[in-house]
Amino acid sequence: MAGAGQGRPHDMYKVAFDTLGCRLNQAETASLCDRFRERGYEITGDATEADLYVVNTCTLTAQATSKCRRKIRSVIRRNPDVCVAAIGCYAQTDAEALSSIFGIDYIVGTADKLRLADIIPSPQKLPEPMIVLNPTAKDTFTIDGTGHYPVSTRANLKMQEGCDFVCSFCIIPRSRGRARSREFGDIVREALSLADSGHRELIVTGVNIGTYREGGYTLSDVIQALVDINGLERIRLSSIEPTTIEDAIIDEMASQTNKLCPYLHVPMQSGDTTVLSRMRRKYTAEAYREYVEMVVDRIPGVGLGTDVMVGFPGEDPAAFDNSARLIAELPFTHVHVFSFSARPRTSANEMSDRVPAVTIRERSGRMHRLGDMKKAEYYASMEGQISRVLFEERASNGRFVGFTDNYVKVSMATENDLSNQLVDVRVTGLSAPSENQPLYATAEPLTTASHPK
C-alpha cells in the first residue's frame, strides 16, 4: 500500500484518476494527466498503490453524486494513507457535502480543477479538507499542454465550456458557469499535437458545442481546421443541441469524402411539447421531428443518438406515450435514457407535480427496452454493407472491436493486431449481447489491405 509523505521528489509519486460523467470530464482528466506527468508523477490505474487519488466528479443527477461519495469512501477504506482530491462539478456545487467525508483532503471546484498540480505541492494527508472554490470565468480560455490518452486511437478535444440555456432540470450552468469558448488557435494547437501522437480520431466536446463563438469563428470553422490536419482521419461531434447546428455542418457530414463522421447525438429529452416547454427546451416535439427527418434525408447512412428523460414533473401517461412514439418512429441508433433527478437550485426542483418513483422506474424500463430494440434494428439493417472501421482493442472474447464512422460498434475475429487501424469490412450480422458483452455488429474483412498505423 502506498503512503503519501513529505520530502519525496515528484518522480516517486503515483497518481490515480477516476472520472465520472461526461466526455468533457474525460477530456479534462486527460489534461490533468499531462500536467502531473510533466511534474514527474507516474499515472497508475490502481488506486490502492497511489499516493494521490483524484476523482473528477459529476453532479448531473443524484445518482451521480452518490456514486462519487461511494468511490471516495471505498478508496479511503482500501488505502487510508492516500491523499484524496475531489474536483469538478460536484465539488463546485456541494463542497460541504464532500467535506463531511472523513479522509478527503482537497475539494477543488470547476474554475480551478485544471490547476490541481499547482494546488497540491505534494500529496499528503491534511488535518481538514482544503476547499478551493472560485467563480467560473466568463472569457475565452486556453488549456496548457496536450491531453494524455494511454490508448492512441481516439482522443477528446475540449473546445467550449458552460451553458446559457438554463433548462429547468439542469444544474450544469451552476456547476460550470456561463457559456465561453476556447481560443481557436489553442484548439488547433492541441489537435495537431494529438494527431502527431497517433490519434486518428478526435471527438470535439464541450457543454454546448454548437454555441462556440471566438474571434469570428464558429464550430464549422473549427471542424474545417481539423479537416486540414494531416494524419487525422476522423472528426466526431459529441452531443449537440438541435437548435445550434449550422447548415454548413450538415453539408460537411453529407460529403462522402469528408473526415467529419456522419453521426449526430441530438438530445430530445421529451417527445411532448407541453413537457418540453416546462423543461425550457427551445423547440417543440414537431420541430424536433422535422429536424431529424431533414438530417436523415440529407446525410446518407447517418447515425443518430438522443437523450430522453422520463418522469419529469407533470409527465402524465399521454406525455410519456408521446415520447415513446417519437423514439419509435425516428431512426435512432443510440437512445440514452435518464430518469428525472431533482437537483437543488433548479426550477424543476420546485415543481410540485412529481411523478411517483415506481412509475419512473417502470417508464425507464420501457424506454430502455425500446432503445435496445432501435439499436438492434439499425445494426441488423447494416448486414451486407461495407463500412470502414477504426479498430481499437481486442475484447475479452478475443475479437477486435472498433467503430464505424456512423458509430456502430463492430466486432471481428482476427489473429492480426488491428489497434488504431482503419479497415474496410463487410457487416455479417449481430452478436448476441450478454452480461459481459454488449451488442455488436459482426464483420469480416473486405480485403487484406488496411491503412498503416
C-alpha positions, 0 to 999 in steps of 0.5 A, a space after each residue: 500500500 502506498 503512503 503519501 509523505 513529505 520530502 519525496 521528489 515528484 518522480 516517486 509519486 503515483 497518481 490515480 484518476 477516476 472520472 465520472 460523467 461526461 466526455 468533457 470530464 474525460 477530456 479534462 482528466 486527460 489534461 490533468 494527466 499531462 500536467 502531473 506527468 510533466 511534474 514527474 508523477 507516474 499515472 497508475 490505474 490502481 488506486 490502492 498503490 497511489 499516493 494521490 487519488 483524484 476523482 473528477 466528479 459529476 453532479 448531473 443527477 443524484 445518482 451521480 453524486 452518490 456514486 462519487 461519495 461511494 468511490 471516495 469512501 471505498 478508496 479511503 477504506 482500501 488505502 487510508 494513507 492516500 491523499 484524496 482530491 475531489 474536483 469538478 462539478 460536484 465539488 463546485 456545487 456541494 463542497 460541504 457535502 464532500 467535506 463531511 467525508 472523513 479522509 478527503 483532503 482537497 475539494 477543488 471546484 470547476 474554475 480551478 480543477 485544471 490547476 490541481 498540480 499547482 494546488 497540491 505541492 505534494 500529496 499528503 494527508 491534511 488535518 481538514 479538507 482544503 476547499 478551493 472554490 472560485 467563480 467560473 470565468 466568463 472569457 475565452 480560455 486556453 488549456 496548457 499542454 496536450 491531453 494524455 490518452 494511454 490508448 492512441 486511437 481516439 482522443 477528446 478535444 475540449 473546445 467550449 465550456 458552460 451553458 446559457 440555456 438554463 433548462 429547468 432540470 439542469 444544474 450544469 450552468 451552476 456547476 460550470 458557469 456561463 457559456 465561453 469558448 476556447 481560443 481557436 488557435 489553442 484548439 488547433 494547437 492541441 489537435 495537431 499535437 494529438 494527431 502527431 501522437 497517433 490519434 486518428 480520431 478526435 471527438 470535439 466536446 464541450 457543454 454546448 458545442 454548437 454555441 462556440 463563438 471566438 474571434 469570428 469563428 464558429 464550430 464549422 470553422 473549427 471542424 474545417 481546421 481539423 479537416 486540414 490536419 494531416 494524419 487525422 482521419 476522423 472528426 466526431 461531434 459529441 452531443 449537440 443541441 438541435 437548435 445550434 447546428 449550422 447548415 454548413 455542418 450538415 453539408 460537411 457530414 453529407 460529403 462522402 469524402 469528408 473526415 467529419 463522421 456522419 453521426 449526430 447525438 441530438 438530445 430530445 429529452 421529451 417527445 411532448 411539447 407541453 413537457 418540453 416547454 416546462 423543461 425550457 427546451 427551445 423547440 417543440 416535439 414537431 420541430 424536433 421531428 422535422 429536424 431529424 427527418 431533414 438530417 436523415 434525408 440529407 446525410 446518407 447512412 447517418 447515425 443518430 443518438 438522443 437523450 430522453 428523460 422520463 418522469 419529469 414533473 407533470 409527465 402524465 401517461 399521454 406525455 410519456 406515450 408521446 415520447 415513446 412514439 417519437 423514439 419509435 418512429 425516428 431512426 435512432 441508433 443510440 437512445 440514452 435514457 435518464 430518469 428525472 433527478 431533482 437537483 437543488 437550485 433548479 426550477 424543476 426542483 420546485 415543481 410540485 407535480 412529481 411523478 411517483 418513483 415506481 412509475 419512473 422506474 417502470 417508464 425507464 424500463 420501457 424506454 430502455 427496452 425500446 432503445 435496445 430494440 432501435 439499436 438492434 434494428 439499425 445494426 441488423 439493417 447494416 448486414 451486407 454493407 461495407 463500412 470502414 472501421 477504426 479498430 481499437 482493442 481486442 475484447 475479452 472474447 478475443 475479437 477486435 472491436 472498433 467503430 464505424 464512422 456512423 458509430 456502430 460498434 463492430 466486432 471481428 475475429 482476427 489473429 492480426 493486431 488491428 489497434 488504431 487501424 482503419 479497415 474496410 469490412 463487410 457487416 455479417 450480422 449481430 452478436 448476441 449481447 450478454 452480461 459481459 458483452 454488449 451488442 455488436 455488429 459482426 464483420 469480416 474483412 473486405 480485403 487484406 489491405 488496411 491503412 498503416 498505423 
